[in-house]
Structure formats: structure tokens, C-alpha cells
Amino acid sequence: MDNQKVARELLKVAKELVGVRKADTEGEYKNFTGKIDWKGSSGEVRNATFNLDKRRGIDWKNGKWVDGTWMNGIWMDGIWEDGYWYDGKWMNGVRKGGYWEDGKWWRGTWMNGTWEDGYWHGGTWMKGDWDRGTWENGTWEDGLWFDGTWMNGTWKKGTWEKGKWVGGKWYDGTWENGTWYDGIWYDGTWKKGTWMNGDWKSSKPHP
């Protein structure tokens, strides 16, 4: 076997080893590209810095989550491309898509995806489907709200199916049904529901 052939075979083996690089033991990983397999979580990541902890799950510092399943942990910052999130705390970052089962969102930008349940503390929701949960504060740019409780924040446009609106600013969109307790309504279409209290600026939202 000549030297060039040996070199090619060694390069092939090296690429295969890199391709199956796996984070599956407790400890710190820096600028890691490969697969996480830890306490039920399994995902493909790139240029990621994180800790794997037996008690807390994944302590994610930064990087890109490409796809997979997140069971539990703390997400500090970075980019989420796709996948299933079951529980944990999201502190900051950009979420482009995927499915959110439960957990607490503190701040960041939600680009798209499905929110099943949980607690939203603040940040910007660009678009997507909200099934239920509690919205404490933040900015809703567009999307479909199925059910839940809105405490405060700014709604720019979208469709509200049902739920409880406690306070905040509604700029535009379609209100299908629900209970409005207080807040400011600027414009939009009110189809039915219960208006308890609040102010309207340019169009009366209730009969």
C-alpha cells in the first residue's frame, strides 16, 4: 500500500471519528460540534459551550442547537434551530422553530414554532402558535393564540382564539373570544367575548 493511499484511509477514519463525536459524560465542553446524549436529551449541536450536570441536566452557555430533544436544563444564550423542548429555563437567545412543551422563558426572540405550555416572562414573539400558558410581559408581533392568560405587554397583530387578557396594549389583530379584564385597545376586530374594563383609542372593540 503506497503512502498516498494510507494517507487517504487515515483521513477517512479521522472524518468518521469527528462525525460521531459525542458528549455523554459529565463535565464542561467548549466549542463542541457533534451530538449531546445526556439524561434523556439528545441533540445535534455546533460550536457549543455547555456543561453536562447529573442534577441540572444541560447548562447551555452559547452556540447552536441544530435539532433534537431537550429534556431539562438552563439555556443562557445562543441559537435554537429546531427540535423538541420539554422543560427547563430559557434565559436568552434566538429560537427559530420547533416545539415547546413546558418551562420558563425569561427573554429572547421567538421566531417561529409551537408553544404548548409554560411561563413567558419577557422578550419578543415574532410568529407561531401559542396553545396555553401565562404571558407576563413582552412584545407579540404576530401569530395565533389559542388559550392562556395574558398579564401585560404589547400585542401588535395576530389572532386571539380565547383566554384571559389581564392588562397590556393591543394594537391590531382579531379577537375571536375570551375575557378582557383591563388594558388599552387601539385597533382590530372584536368578534365576541366579555369586556370587563379598559380603554379603547380608535375603534370600540366590544358591543
Secondary structure, DSSP 8 states (H G I E B T S, - for coil): --HHHHHHHHHHHHHHHHHT-EE-SSEEEEEEEEEEEETTEEEEEEEEEEEEETTTEEEEEEEEEEEEEE-SEEE-S-EE-S-EE-S-EE-S-EE-S-EE-S-EE-S-EE-S-EE-S-EE-S-EE-S-EE-S-EE-S-EE-S-EE-S-EE-S-EE-S-EE-S-EE-S-EE-S-EE-S-EE-S-EE-S-EE-S-EE-S-EESSS----
